[in-house]
Amino acid sequence: MARQRSKSDLPSKVCPVCQRPFTWRKKWAGCWDDVKYCSERCRRRRGEASAE
C-alpha cells in the first residue's frame, strides 16, 4: 500500500481573485494544470478581479 503524502507536500497555487493559496485536491488530479481558482465562488467573480 502506498504511503500517504502530508498536506504540506501537496502542490499549491495562488487564486488570482482572492489572492489566497490553495492546495491540490483529489478531484483536480486529472486537470491540475487547468485549475486557476480556489472555489466556484472565485471562478464566478473572475471578471470583478480584473476590474479592480
Phi, psi and omega in degrees: 000137182288148179279137181285148176276150174279158183299330180288343179272351182284148178292154180220163178220170176248130180289129181289344181272305184261354179062024178258146176284145174223150184253164180304141175237153182301324181292344178262012185303320183272349185224027183304324180293334181270345182287126180240332187244149184283338184206169176296323179299315179293324178297320178291331182268009186301328179291328180289329182294320181284337181283337183283000000 
